[in-house]
Amino acid sequence: MIHIYDFEEAVPGASRVAFGSFDGLHIGHRAVIGKLCGYETQTPVVLSFEENEKSIIYSEGEKEYLLKDSGVEIMVSMPVKDAYAMTGEEFAKEILAKRLQAKSVVAGENISFGSEGLGIDALKEFGEKYGFAVDVMPTVYLGGEPVTTDRVKKAIEDGDFRRMNVLLGHAYLMRGTVVHGKAAGRKVGMPTANLDVAKNKLFPPHGVYGTLSYMDGTFFRGMTNIGLRPSDDDVPIATIETFLLDFDRDIYGKDIKLEIHAYIRGVKKFANLEEVKKQVDKDIEAVRVYMDGVIYNMKK
């Protein structure tokens, strides 16, 4: 899959386009993408609206990772401000018809686009005018309610991983680069990898989690602390620090895909280093047991 950020990079020939924020790439989005792919004469293109201010589930890089085996051939990222600064007709004419050479567009029945917040009927009208068909995807429901990005965000904020994973259709992901931190974990014999992610990334509740870290074509079990470090400093900046089990390599600068699978405990402040070490040993054992089960189920 090719990922481009500039419309000057031409989409080759006729395309079949799906557009929107695709934040979370939840099962509703996946249904749209499933309908997008499989047309031999039209290149499947996802036009993703990039949000840099409001909180997001996934960055553009994370969306790219999740789409890599979906059948989508081209992903185009467009600033959401630019998309909604245009009228609906300008967007249909200049972006869909001209820039992306769309011959068909797949859209959810409740889609909203353009500065006026136009819907599916307007998209069909513009399609007739500018030469693309519109294929409507019915809303996906789960538990009697539509699957939406807001529902996924609520599950993340609540730390409800069971509900979150069902809505997403996959484990919650964080992608970033390993950067140098304060090396606080070395004090308890537990060097950690500090992950630098998008600044507006939505975090689950602060605490300790069982995770899988993907790099260099394989994965490693880990214990990840998301949030502040009350026993180490009082800096009010949340961090993502992972201790990789049975691992001892220099991975600074590496690109890591971190899947969050289990909530272990909340954040605690300890009186001394000895208390920290005792709790860390308990946490590691809990992570081993839980993540062994996750890996066993993955291999079934």
C-alpha positions in Angstrom: 0.0 0.0 0.0 1.2 3.5 -0.9 0.6 6.3 1.7 0.8 9.8 0.3 0.2 13.2 1.9 0.3 15.4 -1.3 -2.3 15.4 -4.0 0.4 16.3 -6.5 1.3 12.6 -6.3 -1.3 11.4 -8.9 -3.6 8.5 -8.4 -3.0 6.3 -11.4 -6.2 6.0 -13.5 -9.7 5.3 -12.3 -10.2 4.9 -8.6 -12.8 3.7 -6.1 -12.7 5.9 -3.1 -13.8 5.8 0.6 -13.3 9.0 2.6 -13.7 10.2 6.2 -11.7 10.3 9.4 -11.6 6.5 9.8 -10.5 7.2 13.4 -10.2 3.8 15.1 -10.8 1.8 11.9 -13.6 0.1 13.8 -15.8 -2.6 12.4 -18.1 -0.1 10.8 -15.1 1.4 8.9 -13.9 -2.1 8.1 -17.3 -2.8 6.4 -16.8 0.2 4.2 -13.3 -0.8 3.3 -14.5 -4.4 2.6 -17.0 -2.9 0.1 -14.2 -0.7 -1.4 -11.9 -3.4 -2.5 -12.2 -6.0 -5.3 -13.0 -4.0 -8.4 -10.4 -5.0 -11.0 -10.8 -1.8 -13.1 -10.7 0.7 -10.2 -7.9 1.3 -7.7 -9.1 1.1 -4.1 -8.2 4.4 -2.4 -8.8 5.5 1.2 -8.9 9.3 1.7 -8.3 9.8 5.4 -8.9 13.1 7.2 -6.0 13.9 9.5 -6.8 15.5 12.9 -3.9 17.3 14.7 -5.8 19.1 17.4 -8.7 17.1 18.8 -8.0 13.8 20.6 -7.7 10.8 18.2 -7.8 7.0 18.6 -5.3 6.5 15.7 -2.7 8.7 14.0 -2.2 8.5 10.2 0.7 6.2 10.7 -1.3 3.8 12.9 -4.1 3.8 10.3 -1.5 3.0 7.6 -0.3 0.0 9.7 -3.8 -1.3 10.2 -4.7 -1.0 6.5 -1.6 -2.6 5.1 -3.2 -6.0 4.5 -6.8 -4.8 3.8 -6.6 -4.7 0.0 -6.4 -0.9 -0.1 -3.7 0.2 -2.6 -3.4 3.9 -1.9 -4.0 5.8 1.3 -4.2 9.6 1.1 -4.0 11.8 4.2 -5.7 15.2 4.0 -5.9 17.7 6.9 -9.4 17.6 8.3 -9.5 21.5 8.3 -8.8 21.6 4.6 -11.5 19.0 3.9 -14.2 20.9 5.8 -13.1 24.3 4.6 -14.4 23.3 1.2 -18.1 23.2 0.2 -19.5 19.8 -0.5 -19.5 20.5 -4.2 -15.9 21.7 -4.2 -14.9 18.6 -2.4 -16.7 16.3 -4.8 -15.5 18.1 -7.9 -11.9 19.0 -7.0 -10.9 16.2 -4.7 -13.0 13.1 -5.6 -13.5 13.6 -9.3 -10.4 15.6 -10.3 -7.6 14.7 -7.9 -8.5 11.1 -7.1 -10.1 10.3 -10.4 -13.0 8.6 -8.6 -15.3 6.5 -10.8 -17.1 5.2 -7.7 -17.3 6.2 -4.1 -18.2 4.0 -1.1 -19.9 5.9 1.7 -21.8 5.2 4.9 -25.5 6.1 4.9 -24.9 8.7 7.6 -21.9 10.4 6.0 -21.3 14.1 6.5 -19.0 16.1 4.2 -18.1 19.7 3.2 -18.5 22.9 5.1 -22.3 22.5 5.0 -22.2 19.0 6.5 -24.0 17.5 3.5 -25.3 13.9 3.4 -25.6 10.9 1.2 -28.2 12.4 -1.1 -26.0 15.4 -2.0 -23.1 13.0 -2.6 -25.2 11.1 -5.1 -26.2 14.3 -6.9 -22.6 15.4 -7.2 -21.7 11.9 -8.4 -24.2 12.2 -11.3 -22.8 15.7 -12.1 -19.1 14.8 -11.9 -19.0 11.2 -13.1 -18.8 8.9 -10.1 -21.3 6.3 -8.8 -22.1 6.2 -5.1 -22.2 2.8 -3.3 -24.0 3.2 0.0 -22.9 1.1 3.0 -25.6 0.5 5.7 -24.7 1.4 9.2 -23.2 -1.4 11.3 -24.9 -2.1 14.6 -23.7 -3.8 17.7 -25.8 -4.4 20.8 -28.7 -2.5 19.1 -26.6 0.7 18.7 -24.6 2.0 15.7 -20.9 1.4 15.9 -19.3 4.9 16.1 -15.9 6.4 16.9 -17.5 8.1 19.9 -18.5 4.6 21.3 -14.9 3.4 20.8 -13.5 6.5 22.6 -15.9 6.0 25.5 -14.6 2.4 25.8 -11.0 3.5 25.8 -11.7 6.2 28.4 -13.5 3.7 30.6 -10.6 1.1 30.1 -13.2 -1.4 28.9 -11.0 -3.5 26.8 -13.5 -6.2 26.1 -16.0 -3.7 24.6 -13.2 -1.8 22.9 -11.8 -4.8 21.1 -15.3 -5.9 19.9 -16.0 -2.5 18.5 -12.6 -2.1 16.9 -12.3 -5.7 15.7 -8.7 -5.7 16.9 -6.5 -4.9 19.9 -6.0 -1.2 20.7 -2.8 -0.1 19.1 -0.1 2.5 19.8 2.6 3.1 17.2 5.7 5.2 17.8 9.5 5.5 18.1 11.5 4.4 21.1 13.1 7.5 22.6 15.4 8.2 25.6 13.6 8.7 28.9 14.8 9.3 32.4 16.0 5.6 32.8 14.0 5.4 36.0 13.2 1.8 35.4 16.9 0.8 35.7 16.7 1.7 39.4 14.6 -1.4 39.9 16.5 -3.6 37.4 13.8 -3.0 34.8 15.0 -0.9 31.8 12.0 0.4 29.8 11.4 1.4 26.2 9.8 4.9 26.1 7.4 5.3 23.2 6.9 8.6 21.5 3.4 8.7 20.0 1.1 11.4 18.5 0.6 14.3 20.9 -3.2 14.1 20.6 -3.4 10.4 21.1 -6.2 9.2 23.4 -4.9 7.2 26.3 -6.8 4.6 28.3 -6.9 5.2 32.1 -3.4 5.6 33.6 -2.1 2.3 35.0 -0.1 -0.8 34.2 -1.0 -3.0 31.3 -0.1 -6.3 29.7 1.1 -5.6 26.1 2.6 -7.0 23.0 5.3 -5.0 21.2 5.8 -5.7 17.5 9.2 -4.9 15.8 11.5 -6.5 13.2 8.8 -9.0 12.2 8.1 -10.5 15.6 6.5 -9.6 18.9 7.5 -9.5 22.6 5.5 -9.7 25.8 5.7 -6.6 27.9 4.5 -4.7 30.9 3.6 -1.1 30.0 3.0 1.8 32.3 0.8 4.5 30.8 0.6 7.8 32.7 2.5 9.6 35.4 5.3 8.3 37.7 4.3 9.4 41.2 7.0 7.4 42.9 9.7 8.8 40.6 8.8 12.4 39.7 6.0 14.9 39.9 6.2 16.0 36.2 2.6 16.1 35.0 3.3 14.6 31.6 2.0 11.2 30.7 4.5 8.7 29.3 4.3 5.2 27.8 7.0 3.0 29.2 7.3 -0.7 28.4 9.4 -3.3 30.1 9.9 -6.1 27.6 10.0 -9.5 29.2 13.0 -11.7 28.5 14.6 -9.1 26.3 17.9 -7.3 26.4 18.7 -5.2 23.3 19.3 -1.6 22.4 16.2 -0.5 20.5 16.4 3.3 20.6 15.0 4.7 17.4 13.1 1.6 16.6 9.5 1.8 15.3 7.3 -0.1 17.7 3.6 -1.3 17.4 2.3 -1.7 20.9 -0.9 -3.7 21.4 -2.7 -3.2 24.7 -4.4 -6.3 25.9 -5.0 -6.3 29.7 -5.3 -3.8 32.6 -3.2 -5.0 35.5 -3.6 -2.2 38.1 -3.9 1.5 38.6 -1.1 3.9 39.4 0.3 3.8 42.9 2.7 5.9 44.9 5.2 3.9 46.9 7.1 4.9 50.0 10.5 3.6 48.9 12.4 1.7 46.3 12.0 -1.7 48.0 8.2 -1.4 47.8 8.5 -0.5 44.1 10.6 -3.6 43.5 8.1 -5.9 45.2 5.2 -4.5 43.3 7.1 -4.8 40.0 7.7 -8.5 40.6 4.0 -9.1 41.2 3.1 -7.1 38.1 5.6 -9.0 35.9 4.2 -12.4 37.1 0.6 -11.2 36.4 1.6 -10.0 32.9 3.4 -13.3 32.1 0.3 -15.3 33.0 -2.1 -13.1 31.1 0.0 -12.6 28.0 0.8 -16.3 27.7 -2.9 -16.9 27.4 -3.2 -14.1 24.7 -0.4 -15.7 22.7 -1.9 -19.2 23.1 -5.2 -18.0 21.7 -3.4 -16.1 18.8 -1.8 -19.4 17.7 -5.0 -21.4 17.7 
